């Protein structure tokens, strides 16, 4: 059996696809940029050195052409102005010298460094590096042989590396900065392209997030990348399977509840008939030990009938209030009066006050009239069962100007604040509900929230100390 791998604690998913695509590309880009920058630096240095070295070689060759061989020895036929022109430079330090085979300076600056191998540079000027006046210099050596005598002199020209270093920096900047800018633009466009390619997946996720919890329509495929189509198709198959399973479940609940109604009604009728027959044959003043048992049977059948009715309401509401249900804008006050009239009369018989607080102007919202009445009946029935003596049904237009807010508030004991989230759980009736004989089923609030959410609204609850007892608030859209 394959081993199941779990994500680390606190991590809900793996790394993003965008990150997995960009990370290796980033390292390839970074490595390429590093190689390009290093190559640019080396190329700039080599180019600057080659340019300045050619200048020095040309200068040395020009000086070598001015060497004259006389009886007194070699002379450098160079005017003073020419010598000053060669050695004068504001941005650099230049010097030259002519030396013999024994390294004796015959002309020029005696501080110019002379390489030990200077006599071997007879074919062309040779480049070398040394120090001149404590400063790094780069120079060339060119040895000239006498055409008549077996003698040779070497022409040495040196210059400091200031100008070539500046030229190297200029070339490097001219190469590196555009390369970095081009690389950054390329990587930015690459990231934008990946983001754009993944946008259809984000669109699908946004559509799923915006859907109602009961909307199981297939996800669109027209803009999805080909690589993600199998995933979306599998999700659509899963949605179809879930929708089918929920439909089967609703149909089973509805069929089971419908089939149970007849025998439960029969039991109730039989209990009533038995109660009447026993009352008729028993003496009026005698003991009637069967009455408590029959009363319990009658109460149990009533609760079972109510539970079956609630189950049918839940199943029918799930079927009727689909995403595409026809919810129109209605005036709410007439709907409230029609739905609550029987419960108001029941409250009066029980000595309870039920007050409808409505503004004189019409209050409108988008609802399904029949199922909106079901919600109000369930909430008001809950208040009559568990609330106090005074119940207020308050309706008003929403503060945003669209929609409406309906509040059902009582002055009863309420519930513990930590139990509020459980109020809307199916079949939850509070602690030790098994000891209470209040006729409740634990489905009324669950059905109410289900219907309100399917109509695009919201149902919230509040308890003491925020309100006098218990308050349920319905918020509906226009």
NORSULVEN-V39120 format. One record per residue. N is the residue number from 0. RES is the residue in one letter. BURIAL is 1 if it has 16 or more other ideal C-beta (glycine too) atoms within 10 Angstrom, else 0. D_FIRST is the distance of its C-alpha to the first C-alpha in Angstrom with 2 decimals. Layout:
n & res & burial & d_first
N & RES & BURIAL & D_FIRST
N & RES & BURIAL & D_FIRST
This chain:
n & res & burial & d_first
0 & X & 0 & 0.00
1 & X & 0 & 3.81
2 & X & 0 & 6.45
3 & X & 0 & 9.05
4 & X & 0 & 12.45
5 & X & 0 & 15.55
6 & X & 0 & 19.07
7 & X & 0 & 21.68
8 & X & 0 & 23.93
9 & X & 0 & 26.64
10 & X & 0 & 25.03
11 & X & 0 & 24.37
12 & X & 0 & 23.42
13 & X & 0 & 23.05
14 & X & 0 & 26.19
15 & X & 0 & 28.35
16 & X & 0 & 28.39
17 & X & 0 & 32.06
18 & X & 0 & 31.48
19 & X & 0 & 28.87
20 & X & 1 & 31.45
21 & X & 1 & 34.45
22 & X & 0 & 33.23
23 & X & 0 & 32.96
24 & X & 0 & 36.11
25 & X & 0 & 37.87
26 & X & 0 & 37.26
27 & X & 0 & 38.40
28 & X & 1 & 41.41
29 & X & 0 & 42.15
30 & X & 0 & 42.00
31 & X & 0 & 44.18
32 & X & 1 & 46.59
33 & X & 0 & 46.83
34 & X & 0 & 47.60
35 & X & 1 & 50.04
36 & X & 1 & 51.79
37 & X & 0 & 52.09
38 & X & 0 & 53.42
39 & X & 1 & 55.80
40 & X & 1 & 57.11
41 & X & 0 & 57.74
42 & X & 0 & 59.23
43 & X & 1 & 61.50
44 & X & 1 & 62.76
45 & X & 0 & 63.38
46 & X & 0 & 65.15
47 & X & 1 & 67.37
48 & X & 1 & 68.26
49 & X & 0 & 69.05
50 & X & 0 & 71.35
51 & X & 1 & 73.22
52 & X & 1 & 73.40
53 & X & 0 & 75.05
54 & X & 0 & 77.56
55 & X & 1 & 78.33
56 & X & 1 & 78.63
57 & X & 0 & 80.99
58 & X & 1 & 82.97
59 & X & 1 & 83.24
60 & X & 1 & 84.28
61 & X & 0 & 86.91
62 & X & 1 & 88.31
63 & X & 1 & 88.35
64 & X & 0 & 90.46
65 & X & 1 & 93.04
66 & X & 1 & 93.62
67 & X & 0 & 97.23
68 & X & 1 & 98.44
69 & X & 0 & 102.00
70 & X & 0 & 104.30
71 & X & 0 & 103.29
72 & X & 0 & 99.60
73 & X & 1 & 96.80
74 & X & 0 & 97.27
75 & X & 1 & 94.98
76 & X & 0 & 96.90
77 & X & 1 & 95.31
78 & X & 0 & 97.18
79 & X & 0 & 96.68
80 & X & 0 & 95.31
81 & X & 0 & 92.71
82 & X & 0 & 91.71
83 & X & 0 & 91.29
84 & X & 0 & 89.31
85 & X & 1 & 86.87
86 & X & 0 & 86.35
87 & X & 0 & 86.49
88 & X & 0 & 83.28
89 & X & 0 & 82.55
90 & X & 0 & 78.75
91 & X & 0 & 78.53
92 & X & 1 & 80.44
93 & X & 1 & 81.90
94 & X & 1 & 84.17
95 & X & 1 & 85.47
96 & X & 1 & 87.41
97 & X & 1 & 89.12
98 & X & 1 & 89.03
99 & X & 0 & 90.48
100 & X & 0 & 88.96
101 & X & 0 & 89.70
102 & X & 0 & 87.87
103 & X & 0 & 91.17
104 & X & 0 & 91.06
105 & X & 0 & 93.68
106 & X & 1 & 92.91
107 & X & 1 & 90.59
108 & X & 0 & 88.77
109 & X & 0 & 88.85
110 & X & 0 & 85.65
111 & X & 1 & 83.52
112 & X & 1 & 80.98
113 & X & 1 & 81.66
114 & X & 1 & 78.82
115 & X & 0 & 79.63
116 & X & 0 & 78.87
117 & X & 1 & 81.06
118 & X & 1 & 83.31
119 & X & 0 & 80.49
120 & X & 1 & 79.99
121 & X & 0 & 82.57
122 & X & 0 & 80.59
123 & X & 0 & 79.20
124 & X & 1 & 78.67
125 & X & 1 & 75.80
126 & X & 1 & 73.69
127 & X & 1 & 73.22
128 & X & 0 & 72.22
129 & X & 0 & 74.22
130 & X & 0 & 75.86
131 & X & 1 & 79.11
132 & X & 0 & 80.69
133 & X & 0 & 77.49
134 & X & 0 & 75.52
135 & X & 0 & 72.99
136 & X & 1 & 74.59
137 & X & 1 & 73.80
138 & X & 1 & 76.60
139 & X & 1 & 77.73
140 & X & 1 & 80.14
141 & X & 1 & 82.37
142 & X & 1 & 84.86
143 & X & 1 & 88.06
144 & X & 0 & 90.23
145 & X & 0 & 94.00
146 & X & 0 & 95.30
147 & X & 0 & 98.35
148 & X & 0 & 97.49
149 & X & 0 & 94.66
150 & X & 0 & 93.45
151 & X & 1 & 90.42
152 & X & 1 & 89.54
153 & X & 1 & 86.17
154 & X & 1 & 85.65
155 & X & 1 & 82.99
156 & X & 1 & 81.80
157 & X & 1 & 79.34
158 & X & 1 & 77.91
159 & X & 1 & 75.62
160 & X & 1 & 72.11
161 & X & 0 & 72.60
162 & X & 1 & 73.00
163 & X & 1 & 70.32
164 & X & 0 & 67.89
165 & X & 0 & 68.75
166 & X & 1 & 68.39
167 & X & 1 & 65.01
168 & X & 0 & 63.85
169 & X & 0 & 65.20
170 & X & 1 & 63.41
171 & X & 1 & 60.17
172 & X & 0 & 60.39
173 & X & 0 & 61.32
174 & X & 1 & 58.22
175 & X & 1 & 55.60
176 & X & 0 & 56.30
177 & X & 0 & 56.08
178 & X & 1 & 52.93
179 & X & 0 & 51.31
180 & X & 0 & 52.53
181 & X & 0 & 51.29
182 & X & 1 & 47.89
183 & X & 0 & 47.64
184 & X & 0 & 48.68
185 & X & 0 & 46.21
186 & X & 1 & 43.28
187 & X & 0 & 44.49
188 & X & 0 & 44.69
189 & X & 0 & 41.23
190 & X & 0 & 39.84
191 & X & 0 & 41.88
192 & X & 0 & 40.57
193 & X & 1 & 36.91
194 & X & 0 & 37.77
195 & X & 0 & 39.64
196 & X & 0 & 36.80
197 & X & 1 & 34.42
198 & X & 0 & 37.10
199 & X & 1 & 36.05
200 & X & 1 & 32.64
201 & X & 0 & 34.60
202 & X & 0 & 36.87
203 & X & 1 & 34.05
204 & X & 0 & 32.79
205 & X & 0 & 36.40
206 & X & 0 & 36.86
207 & X & 0 & 33.80
208 & X & 0 & 35.09
209 & X & 0 & 38.55
210 & X & 0 & 37.50
211 & X & 0 & 37.99
212 & X & 0 & 34.97
213 & X & 0 & 35.69
214 & X & 0 & 36.14
215 & X & 1 & 33.37
216 & X & 0 & 35.20
217 & X & 0 & 33.31
218 & X & 1 & 33.32
219 & X & 0 & 35.79
220 & X & 0 & 34.75
221 & X & 0 & 38.13
222 & X & 0 & 37.98
223 & X & 1 & 34.25
224 & X & 0 & 33.37
225 & X & 0 & 31.93
226 & X & 0 & 28.73
227 & X & 0 & 28.12
228 & X & 0 & 29.12
229 & X & 0 & 25.64
230 & X & 0 & 24.52
231 & X & 1 & 27.72
232 & X & 0 & 27.46
233 & X & 0 & 23.98
234 & X & 0 & 25.48
235 & X & 1 & 28.44
236 & X & 0 & 26.37
237 & X & 0 & 24.65
238 & X & 1 & 28.18
239 & X & 0 & 29.47
240 & X & 0 & 26.79
241 & X & 0 & 27.53
242 & X & 0 & 31.22
243 & X & 0 & 30.95
244 & X & 0 & 29.02
245 & X & 0 & 31.62
246 & X & 0 & 34.39
247 & X & 0 & 33.19
248 & X & 0 & 32.92
249 & X & 1 & 36.42
250 & X & 0 & 37.83
251 & X & 0 & 36.44
252 & X & 1 & 37.95
253 & X & 1 & 41.20
254 & X & 0 & 41.45
255 & X & 0 & 40.63
256 & X & 1 & 43.13
257 & X & 0 & 45.70
258 & X & 0 & 45.38
259 & X & 1 & 45.75
260 & X & 1 & 48.90
261 & X & 0 & 51.09
262 & X & 0 & 50.36
263 & X & 1 & 50.51
264 & X & 0 & 53.83
265 & X & 0 & 55.01
266 & X & 1 & 54.19
267 & X & 1 & 56.13
268 & X & 0 & 59.10
269 & X & 0 & 59.10
270 & X & 1 & 59.06
271 & X & 0 & 61.97
272 & X & 0 & 63.88
273 & X & 0 & 63.34
274 & X & 1 & 64.53
275 & X & 0 & 67.68
276 & X & 0 & 68.45
277 & X & 0 & 68.11
278 & X & 0 & 70.26
279 & X & 0 & 72.87
280 & X & 0 & 73.24
281 & X & 0 & 72.96
282 & X & 0 & 76.09
283 & X & 0 & 76.31
284 & X & 0 & 76.98
285 & X & 0 & 74.68
286 & X & 0 & 71.24
287 & X & 0 & 68.32
288 & X & 0 & 65.19
289 & X & 0 & 63.10
290 & X & 0 & 63.57
291 & X & 0 & 60.87
292 & X & 0 & 58.34
293 & X & 1 & 59.29
294 & X & 0 & 59.24
295 & X & 0 & 55.69
296 & X & 1 & 54.70
297 & X & 1 & 56.44
298 & X & 0 & 54.76
299 & X & 0 & 51.31
300 & X & 1 & 51.94
301 & X & 0 & 53.14
302 & X & 1 & 50.01
303 & X & 1 & 47.83
304 & X & 1 & 49.87
305 & X & 1 & 49.53
306 & X & 1 & 45.73
307 & X & 1 & 45.54
308 & X & 0 & 47.80
309 & X & 1 & 45.65
310 & X & 1 & 42.50
311 & X & 1 & 44.44
312 & X & 1 & 45.65
313 & X & 1 & 42.16
314 & X & 1 & 40.88
315 & X & 1 & 44.04
316 & X & 1 & 44.02
317 & X & 1 & 40.48
318 & X & 0 & 41.64
319 & X & 0 & 45.06
320 & X & 1 & 44.39
321 & X & 0 & 42.11
322 & X & 0 & 42.19
323 & X & 0 & 44.94
324 & X & 0 & 47.04
325 & X & 0 & 50.77
326 & X & 1 & 51.57
327 & X & 0 & 55.20
328 & X & 0 & 57.41
329 & X & 1 & 59.30
330 & X & 0 & 61.81
331 & X & 1 & 60.08
332 & X & 1 & 63.02
333 & X & 0 & 63.97
334 & X & 1 & 60.35
335 & X & 1 & 60.17
336 & X & 0 & 63.48
337 & X & 0 & 62.47
338 & X & 1 & 59.07
339 & X & 1 & 60.30
340 & X & 0 & 63.64
341 & X & 0 & 62.48
342 & X & 1 & 60.68
343 & X & 1 & 63.74
344 & X & 0 & 65.90
345 & X & 0 & 63.47
346 & X & 1 & 63.67
347 & X & 0 & 67.48
348 & X & 0 & 67.52
349 & X & 0 & 65.41
350 & X & 0 & 67.75
351 & X & 1 & 65.31
352 & X & 0 & 66.29
353 & X & 1 & 64.19
354 & X & 0 & 65.58
355 & X & 0 & 64.72
356 & X & 0 & 65.35
357 & X & 1 & 65.52
358 & X & 0 & 67.47
359 & X & 0 & 70.41
360 & X & 0 & 68.81
361 & X & 0 & 66.09
362 & X & 1 & 62.47
363 & X & 1 & 60.15
364 & X & 1 & 56.39
365 & X & 1 & 53.90
366 & X & 1 & 52.72
367 & X & 1 & 52.15
368 & X & 0 & 55.18
369 & X & 0 & 53.77
370 & X & 1 & 50.48
371 & X & 1 & 52.29
372 & X & 1 & 54.54
373 & X & 1 & 51.54
374 & X & 1 & 50.30
375 & X & 1 & 53.75
376 & X & 1 & 54.20
377 & X & 1 & 50.92
378 & X & 1 & 51.80
379 & X & 1 & 55.38
380 & X & 1 & 54.37
381 & X & 1 & 52.09
382 & X & 1 & 55.07
383 & X & 1 & 57.35
384 & X & 0 & 54.94
385 & X & 1 & 54.06
386 & X & 1 & 56.59
387 & X & 1 & 60.09
388 & X & 0 & 63.51
389 & X & 1 & 63.69
390 & X & 1 & 61.29
391 & X & 1 & 61.76
392 & X & 1 & 60.31
393 & X & 1 & 60.86
394 & X & 1 & 60.44
395 & X & 0 & 61.24
396 & X & 1 & 60.57
397 & X & 0 & 57.80
398 & X & 0 & 59.01
399 & X & 0 & 57.60
400 & X & 0 & 60.08
401 & X & 0 & 57.56
402 & X & 1 & 56.01
403 & X & 1 & 56.73
404 & X & 1 & 55.77
405 & X & 1 & 56.06
406 & X & 1 & 56.05
407 & X & 1 & 56.14
408 & X & 1 & 57.25
409 & X & 1 & 58.38
410 & X & 1 & 59.81
411 & X & 1 & 57.63
412 & X & 0 & 55.55
413 & X & 1 & 52.55
414 & X & 1 & 49.15
415 & X & 0 & 47.75
416 & X & 0 & 46.84
417 & X & 0 & 43.27
418 & X & 0 & 42.77
419 & X & 0 & 43.79
420 & X & 0 & 40.26
421 & X & 0 & 39.47
422 & X & 1 & 42.59
423 & X & 1 & 41.00
424 & X & 0 & 37.92
425 & X & 0 & 38.18
426 & X & 0 & 39.59
427 & X & 0 & 40.13
428 & X & 1 & 43.69
429 & X & 0 & 43.93
430 & X & 0 & 43.86
431 & X & 0 & 44.99
432 & X & 0 & 45.38
433 & X & 0 & 45.36
434 & X & 0 & 48.75
435 & X & 0 & 50.38
436 & X & 0 & 52.14
437 & X & 0 & 52.66
438 & X & 0 & 51.39
439 & X & 1 & 48.69
440 & X & 1 & 45.36
441 & X & 0 & 43.34
442 & X & 1 & 42.85
443 & X & 1 & 46.03
444 & X & 1 & 45.02
445 & X & 1 & 41.55
446 & X & 1 & 43.31
447 & X & 1 & 45.91
448 & X & 1 & 43.48
449 & X & 1 & 41.46
450 & X & 1 & 44.72
451 & X & 1 & 46.10
452 & X & 0 & 43.01
453 & X & 1 & 42.99
454 & X & 1 & 46.65
455 & X & 1 & 45.81
456 & X & 1 & 47.16
457 & X & 0 & 46.09
458 & X & 1 & 46.62
459 & X & 0 & 46.90
460 & X & 1 & 48.08
461 & X & 1 & 50.21
462 & X & 1 & 51.63
463 & X & 1 & 54.00
464 & X & 0 & 55.39
465 & X & 0 & 55.05
466 & X & 1 & 56.73
467 & X & 1 & 59.04
468 & X & 1 & 56.35
469 & X & 1 & 53.63
470 & X & 1 & 53.55
471 & X & 1 & 51.34
472 & X & 1 & 51.83
473 & X & 1 & 51.10
474 & X & 1 & 51.22
475 & X & 1 & 51.72
476 & X & 1 & 52.15
477 & X & 0 & 55.21
